Amino acid sequence: MQIEIKSYSNLLSRLEMGKNLQFVKNIITEVEAEIATIPELVDLFNDLKENWEQLEAIFLNNQTLYETRNIARKDKGRDFSMRALASRLSPFVRYPQSEEERLEALRLKLIINEHKQADKKEYETETTLIRAMISNLRQYDSSLVKYNLKEIVDRLEAANDEFDEQYNNRNQVRIEQKSLGKGHTVRRKMNRSFGNFCKAITGIMLLPFPSELKARMTRIIGLINMNIDQFMAIYHRHASIVARNRKKESSQTDSAGQAPKQEAKSSSKTPPASSEKS
């Protein structure tokens, strides 16, 4: 019995882009060495690989844009904590209860003012300046507690460390998306290339090619089918989770909507209180 490539067209159209890329990447990785010595398939395989690389570049670029926006949000978080520090301390400097309190608050204020332009600097410089400011403020820990600044300083330090970690680990891919074309167009090209590749394999199995070549095609088909089964299972598992969540949300919405109706219905059946006759 001749082995055939399983149906894959519906799978490719339903997978999200990241999974579609992974599916094709798996096949490229697993069959590349075998294809290199089969002249009938080399050009089709190279076309598939080229389209996959182009789509992956677009996908990574989109991830980079997301990470850039996420980094900007985290930077705003630490800017907010910097402003909170200054505003919390200002009343003690302007309206102190004693000269000692004014000088103590002013000492902290000067440290903060020394670094208050940090948000105008580049990201790396801002991170360094905030870290230096926190280190200087920590020398007056009792004053931070007295003026309720310790919690803000702790929050600022955590936000600064979190920002620094994400910034340093960010994706370094910087590719102009305009030169790559739109993702959905390239995705269609890649999936079409995969279809042409599979049709060529099927053609070799149907035509009178040497048995040794057909044996190699059988191995390749087995690898392709294994990935089709694997990603079909992933798709169905994801689809069932989405359907279950939607059903849960729908039942919660329905129950929330029925409660007022039940209440209104029961109140309409309640007879009015009879007035006592004198």
N, C-alpha and C positions, 0 to 999 in steps of 0.2 A: 504494500500500500504506500502510495507516494505521500510524503509529508508536505504540508502546505503552510504558508504564513497565515496566521489567524487574522480575523478582521480587526483593523486598527483605526479606520477613518473616524468613527464616532469617538473613539478614545482621544485622539489628538485634538479634536475640536472642543472636547469637554474639559481637558486638563487645564489648570491655570498655567500661566506662562512659565513659571519656575519649574513646575513638574514636567511640562512639555520639554523644556531644555534638558532636564535631568534624564528623561527617557531616551532622548536622542544621544546624549553624551554617553550613557551606558552602552548603547549599541556601538557607537563609534569606537569606544575604548576596547570593547570585547572582540570586535571583528577586524580591527585595523590591520593587525599583523597578517591575518589570513587573506584579506583583500589585496594586500600589496603585491601578491604573486598571481593575481587573477586579472589579466588585462581587460577582460570583458566588463569588469565592474569598477576599475580604478577611477575613471573619469566621473562616473555617477557618484562614487563614494566621496571623491574630492569636492564635488559640487555640494553634497550634503554637509560635509565638514565645514566648508567655507561659509555656508548660510548659517550653520549652527554657531560658529565663532562670531559672526556679525550680530546675531540676535543676542548672544550672551553679553557682548560688549554693550548693547543698548540696555539690557536688563541690569547689568552692573552699574551703568551710568545712572539709571533711575534710582537704584539703591543709594548711590553716592549723594544724589540730590536730596533724598529723604534724610540721610544722615546729616547733611549740611543744615537742613531746617531744624533737625532735632538738636544739634549743637547750638544753634542760635537761640532756641528756647531755653536751654540750660544756662546759657550766658545771661539771658534776661533774668533768670532766677537768682543768680548771684548778684546782679546789679540791684535787684530789689532789696536784697539783704543789706547791701552797702548803704542804700538810702535809708533803710529802717534804722541802722545803727546811728547815723547822723541825726535823724529826727527824734529818736528816743533820748538822745543826750542833750539836745538843744535847750530844753526847759531848765535843766540844772545849771547850764552855763549862763543863761539869761536871767533867771530868777532864782538864784541860790538862797538857801536859808542861812548860810554863813560863808565867810570868806574861805574857810577851809574846804567847804563843799565846792565852791566855785573853782578853786585851783585844782582840786582833784578831778572835777569834770572837764576842766579846760585841758588838763594833761592828756586825757583820753581823746578829747576833741582834736587836739593838734596831731596826734598819731593818725587819726582817721582822715583829717584834712590833707595830710602829707600824701595820702594814697587815693584821694577822692577822684582824681582824674584817671584812675586806672582803667575805667571803662572806655576811655577814649584811645587806649593803646591797642596794639595787636593782641590777639588771643594769648599767645605765649607770654608776652610781657605782662599782661593783666593778671594772669595766673600767678606769676612770680611776685608781683607787687602785693596781691591780696594775701599770699602766703606770708610775706614779710610783715605786713600789717598785723595779721593774726598773731604772729609770733611776738611782736612788740606788745600787743594788747594783753596777751596771756601773762606778761610779767606783772600785771596789776589785776590779778584774778579776783581779789577781794572787792576791788572797785567795780569790776564787771558784774559781780553778784549784787552789790549794793544798788547799782543803777539798772538792774534787770537787763543787762546786756549779754550775759553769758549764753543764754539760749540762742540769741541772734548770731553771736560769734560762732557757736557750735554749728548752727544751720549753714552759715556762710562757709565754714571750713569744709563741711560735708559736700555742699554744692560745688565748691571749687575743686575738690578732689575728684568728684564724679565727672565734672566737666573735663578736667585734665586727662582722665583715663579714657573717656570717649573720644576726645580730640586726638589723642596720640594713637588710638587704635582704629581711627576712621579709615574707611576704604580709600586707597590712594589713586583709584582709577579716575582719570580725568580725560574723558573722550567727548568731543563735540558731537552732540546728538544729531545736529542737522546733517552732518556728513555721513551719518550712518543710515538715515532713512527712518521711517516710522516703524515701531516695533511690530504692529499687527501685520504690516505688509511683508516684512522680513520673515515673520513667523509663518505666513502662508507659503512663502517661497521655500522655507526649510521643510515644511511638511509635504510640499509637493515634491521636493527632491527626495525625501524619504520614500514617497510613493513610487517614484520612478526607479529608485534603487531596488525596492521590493519586487516591482514588476519584472525587472531584469533578472533577478534571482529566480522568479517563477518561470520565466522564459527558458532559462538554462535547464531547469528541471523537466520542462516539457519537450525540449528539442533534443536531438540525438548527440549530445555532448559525451565525452569520455566518462566512464563510471567513476573514475578517481575524482573528477571535478564535481560530479553530482554528489559524491560522498561529502566533499567539503561544503557544498551548498546545504546539505542536510544538517551539518553541524551549525552553520550560520543561521539557518531557519530555526533550529532549536533554541539558539541564544535570543533571537528576535522574539519568538513566541514566549519564552520565559519572561522577558521584560514586559511584553503585552499583558500577560497574566498578572504580573506583579503590580503594574501601574493601574490596571483595571480594578484590582482589589483595593488599591489606595483610593481610587476615585469613588468606588461604591461605599467604602467606609466613610469617607468625607461627606458624601451625599446623604447617607443615613443619619449622620450627626446633625447636619444642617436641617434635615426634615424633622428630626426629633426636637430640635431647639425651636423650630417654627411652630410645631404643634403645641409645645409647652407654652410659648408666648401667646399663642392664639387662645388656649384654654384659660390662661390667666386673665387675658383681656375680656373674654366672655364672662367669666365669673365676676370680674369687677363691674361689668356692665349690668349683670343680672341683679346684683345686690340692691341698687337703688330702685329697680323695678319691683322687686319683692317687697321692699319697704313701702313703696307707694301703694302697692296692691293691698297690703295688710292694713295700711292706714285708711284706705278708702272703704274697707269693710267694717271698720270700727264705728259703732253707732254713736251719734252725738250724745253727750251727757244730758240727761233729762233734768229740767229745772224743777225745783221743789215748789209746790203750790202752798201758798200761805193759808 
